[in-house]
């Protein structure tokens, strides 16, 4: 086993060396890629003063499978930071500092359907919370933890029991985009651990790598740099999520930025048109460069902490259901066997 681990470690070292060499070559090449929205591959980021209300929304999810029944628990938390000249003046929460979780029972979904349903149910509550904050508080910036649109894997088949929930979610996204336009709110999706390969696709003519964007760009970018911006998808006409979102889907853009030297790049998603790419990068950089080894907006860190769910909450709900209906609600056989 030790020899296999040594071989794996050596492979990783050689892989990283190759990525580093390819990154250096790409920086020096001055190549222009047709798919990008800017001619220059790499851009410097200038800090900016943060003023006004900056909000973030995140959601927590727990799920428990029982015999014929699936229990889902979600908590959606909104955090509101008020800044004056980049100084944090006030912190507020929506709907409260300790939001009550929401419980959902589903019956009859197969394994694939329930996975989609859980994701859609969490997203529904997150986007609903974000929409309410934009309409009530009118923030300057609304940040989502993760993408600003559903993933391809979230879209169920048209005949799936989860499809009506998906349509409800798409309608909520459109309402959120519209509300942000009306209130002049900048909506951003910040992905801290992206496995996306959008820029790997763009660079494939020059770079022979199978790594994710964030891995390769960690070698390409240095502190206070960002990539050029690009459309979310290389084939929007084939991306059903983008098609379902209509004109809004066509305007989703992405770039990566590296706020600090000792952390990896962040993926930033946004709707084009309201701010320049440099303005958006400056805002995200100024909110994220708060620690030399961990670059992430403080408002999103707080939202993540507020949305987190304790596993004991779903255990209590499961026990309550079993007490109310001991014969009809039973644990899975693998969780109730009397021996190991």
C-alpha positions in Angstrom: 0.0 0.0 0.0 2.8 2.4 0.9 4.4 1.9 -2.6 1.1 2.7 -4.2 0.7 5.9 -2.1 4.3 6.9 -3.1 3.5 6.4 -6.8 0.3 8.4 -6.4 2.2 11.3 -4.7 4.8 11.3 -7.5 2.1 11.4 -10.1 0.5 14.4 -8.4 3.8 16.2 -8.2 4.5 15.6 -11.9 1.0 16.6 -12.8 1.4 19.9 -10.9 4.7 20.6 -12.6 3.2 20.1 -16.0 0.3 22.5 -15.1 2.7 25.1 -13.9 4.7 24.9 -17.1 1.6 25.1 -19.3 0.4 28.1 -17.3 3.7 29.9 -17.8 3.6 29.2 -21.5 0.0 30.5 -21.8 0.9 33.7 -19.9 3.7 34.4 -22.3 1.8 33.4 -25.5 -0.4 36.6 -25.7 -2.9 34.4 -27.6 -6.4 35.8 -28.2 -9.3 33.3 -27.7 -12.4 33.8 -29.8 -14.8 32.6 -27.2 -13.9 35.2 -24.6 -15.6 38.6 -24.1 -12.2 40.4 -23.7 -9.1 40.4 -25.8 -6.6 40.3 -22.8 -6.4 36.9 -21.1 -5.4 38.3 -17.7 -6.4 41.5 -16.0 -5.2 43.3 -12.9 -7.7 44.0 -10.2 -7.9 47.3 -8.4 -9.5 47.5 -4.9 -12.6 49.7 -4.5 -14.5 51.2 -1.6 -17.6 49.3 -0.5 -20.7 51.4 0.4 -24.2 50.4 1.0 -26.0 47.1 1.8 -24.3 43.9 0.8 -26.4 40.8 1.3 -25.8 37.0 1.0 -28.0 33.9 1.0 -27.0 30.3 1.7 -29.0 27.2 2.4 -28.4 24.1 4.5 -29.8 20.7 3.7 -30.3 17.4 5.6 -32.2 14.4 4.3 -33.2 11.0 5.8 -34.4 8.1 3.8 -36.9 5.8 5.5 -38.9 2.8 4.2 -41.0 4.4 1.4 -40.6 7.9 2.8 -38.0 10.6 2.4 -37.6 13.4 5.0 -36.0 16.6 3.9 -35.0 19.5 6.1 -33.7 22.9 4.7 -32.8 26.2 6.3 -32.3 29.3 4.2 -30.4 32.2 5.8 -30.0 35.8 4.6 -27.3 38.1 6.0 -27.2 41.8 5.5 -23.9 43.8 6.0 -24.0 47.6 5.8 -20.8 49.2 4.7 -19.6 52.8 4.8 -16.3 53.5 3.1 -15.5 49.7 3.3 -16.1 49.7 7.1 -18.8 47.3 8.4 -21.3 49.5 10.3 -24.2 47.1 10.9 -25.2 43.4 10.6 -28.8 42.2 10.2 -30.4 38.9 9.3 -33.4 37.7 7.2 -35.8 36.3 8.1 -34.0 36.1 11.5 -30.7 35.4 13.1 -31.7 31.8 13.7 -34.2 30.9 10.9 -36.6 28.0 11.6 -35.9 25.0 9.3 -38.5 23.8 6.8 -39.5 20.1 6.7 -40.7 18.2 3.6 -42.0 14.7 3.2 -41.9 12.9 -0.1 -43.2 9.5 -1.0 -42.7 7.3 -4.0 -39.6 8.9 -5.6 -36.8 6.7 -6.9 -33.2 7.2 -6.0 -32.4 9.6 -8.8 -35.6 11.6 -8.4 -35.1 12.2 -4.7 -31.6 13.5 -5.2 -32.9 16.0 -7.7 -35.9 16.9 -5.5 -33.7 17.6 -2.5 -31.4 20.0 -4.6 -34.4 21.8 -6.1 -36.2 22.1 -2.7 -33.1 23.7 -1.2 -32.6 26.0 -4.2 -36.2 27.1 -4.1 -35.9 28.3 -0.5 -32.6 30.0 -1.1 -33.9 31.9 -4.2 -37.1 32.8 -2.4 -35.2 34.3 0.5 -32.9 36.2 -1.9 -35.9 37.6 -3.8 -37.6 38.7 -0.6 -34.5 40.5 0.5 -34.1 42.3 -2.8 -37.7 43.4 -2.8 -37.8 44.5 0.8 -34.3 45.8 1.5 -33.1 46.9 -2.0 -29.4 46.0 -1.4 -26.6 47.2 -3.6 -25.2 43.7 -3.9 -26.8 40.2 -3.6 -24.5 37.3 -3.3 -25.5 33.7 -3.7 -23.3 30.9 -2.3 -22.8 28.9 -5.5 -24.1 29.4 -9.1 -26.7 32.0 -10.0 -28.6 29.4 -12.0 -29.5 25.7 -11.5 -27.0 23.1 -12.7 -27.7 20.8 -15.6 -28.0 17.9 -13.2 -30.8 19.7 -11.3 -33.1 19.6 -14.3 -35.5 16.6 -14.1 -37.2 14.9 -17.1 -40.5 16.5 -18.2 -42.4 13.5 -16.8 -40.6 13.4 -13.5 -42.5 14.1 -10.3 -39.9 16.7 -9.5 -40.5 18.6 -12.8 -43.3 20.9 -11.3 -40.9 22.0 -8.6 -38.2 22.7 -11.2 -40.7 25.0 -13.1 -41.5 26.8 -9.9 -37.8 27.3 -9.3 -37.1 28.7 -12.8 -40.0 31.2 -12.3 -38.4 32.2 -9.0 -35.0 32.8 -10.7 -36.6 35.0 -13.3 -38.4 37.0 -10.6 -35.1 37.4 -8.8 -33.2 38.6 -11.9 -36.1 41.0 -12.7 -36.1 42.4 -9.1 -32.4 43.0 -9.2 -32.8 44.9 -12.5 -35.6 47.0 -11.0 -33.7 47.8 -7.8 -30.3 48.1 -9.5 -28.9 45.3 -7.4 -25.8 43.5 -8.6 -26.4 39.7 -8.3 -23.3 37.5 -8.0 -22.8 33.8 -7.6 -19.5 33.0 -5.8 -18.2 29.4 -6.0 -15.4 28.7 -3.7 -14.6 25.1 -4.8 -15.6 25.0 -8.4 -15.2 21.9 -10.5 -16.2 23.7 -13.7 -14.2 23.4 -16.9 -15.4 26.4 -18.9 -12.0 27.9 -19.3 -10.4 24.5 -19.8 -12.6 24.3 -22.8 -11.6 27.7 -24.0 -7.9 27.0 -23.5 -7.9 23.5 -25.1 -6.3 24.7 -28.3 -3.2 25.9 -26.3 -3.2 23.8 -23.1 -3.3 20.0 -22.9 -4.8 19.6 -19.5 -7.7 17.6 -18.0 -7.8 19.6 -14.8 -10.7 21.7 -13.6 -10.5 25.5 -14.1 -9.7 26.3 -10.5 -6.7 23.9 -10.4 -5.1 25.2 -13.6 -5.9 28.9 -13.0 -4.3 28.6 -9.6 -1.0 28.4 -11.5 -2.0 30.9 -14.2 -3.1 33.7 -11.9 -1.2 35.6 -9.3 -2.6 37.7 -6.5 -5.1 40.4 -7.5 -5.6 39.1 -11.0 -8.6 37.8 -12.9 -9.2 35.9 -16.1 -11.1 37.5 -19.0 -14.8 37.1 -18.9 -16.7 34.5 -20.9 -20.3 33.4 -21.5 -21.5 30.7 -19.0 -21.7 28.0 -21.7 -19.9 27.4 -25.0 -23.2 26.1 -26.5 -26.1 28.0 -24.9 -28.5 26.6 -27.5 -27.8 23.1 -26.2 -27.9 24.0 -22.5 -31.5 23.4 -21.4 -31.2 25.4 -18.2 -30.1 28.5 -20.2 -32.9 28.0 -22.6 -35.4 27.7 -19.8 -34.2 31.0 -18.3 -34.7 32.8 -21.7 -32.9 36.1 -22.2 -31.6 36.0 -18.7 -29.8 32.7 -19.3 -28.1 34.1 -22.4 -26.6 36.9 -20.3 -25.0 34.8 -17.6 -21.2 35.3 -17.6 -18.2 34.0 -15.6 -14.7 34.8 -14.7 -12.2 33.6 -12.1 -10.2 35.8 -9.8 -7.4 35.2 -7.3 -7.8 37.6 -4.3 -4.8 36.4 -2.3 -1.5 34.6 -3.0 -2.1 31.6 -0.7 -5.6 30.6 -1.7 -7.2 29.3 -4.9 -9.2 31.3 -7.4 -12.9 32.0 -6.9 -15.4 31.5 -9.7 -17.7 34.5 -10.1 -21.0 34.4 -12.0 -23.0 37.4 -12.9 -25.5 38.9 -15.4 -23.8 41.1 -18.0 -24.9 44.7 -18.7 -25.2 46.5 -15.3 -21.5 46.8 -14.3 -18.2 46.5 -16.2 -16.1 43.3 -15.7 -13.5 45.4 -13.9 -16.1 46.9 -11.5 -17.4 43.5 -10.6 -14.0 42.1 -10.0 -13.0 45.0 -7.8 -16.1 44.5 -5.7 -15.6 40.8 -5.2 -11.9 41.3 -4.5 -12.4 44.0 -2.0 -15.0 41.8 -0.1 -12.9 38.6 -0.3 -9.3 39.6 0.4 -9.8 39.4 4.2 -7.3 36.6 5.1 -4.0 35.7 3.6 -4.9 32.0 3.2 -8.7 32.1 2.9 -10.3 34.4 0.4 -14.1 34.5 0.5 -16.6 37.3 1.3 -17.3 37.7 5.0 -21.0 38.1 4.4 -21.1 34.6 2.7 -19.1 33.1 5.5 -21.7 34.4 7.9 -24.6 33.1 5.7 -23.0 29.7 5.6 -22.8 29.6 9.4 -26.4 30.7 9.8 -27.7 28.2 7.3 -25.9 25.2 8.8 -28.1 22.4 10.1 -27.3 20.2 13.1 -27.9 16.5 12.2 -29.8 16.1 15.5 -32.6 18.2 14.0 -33.5 15.5 11.4 -33.0 12.8 14.0 -35.7 14.5 16.2 -38.0 14.8 13.2 -37.6 11.2 12.3 -38.2 10.0 15.8 -41.3 12.2 16.1 -42.7 10.8 12.9 -42.1 7.2 14.0 -43.8 7.9 17.4 -46.8 9.3 15.6 -47.0 6.5 13.0 -44.9 3.6 14.3 -46.4 1.0 11.9 -46.3 3.0 8.7 -43.0 5.0 9.1 -40.1 2.7 9.6 -36.3 3.0 9.1 -34.5 1.2 6.3 -33.6 -2.4 7.1 -29.8 -1.6 6.9 -30.3 1.0 9.6 -32.3 -1.2 12.0 -30.6 -4.6 11.9 -29.9 -6.1 15.4 -26.4 -7.2 14.5 -23.4 -6.2 12.5 
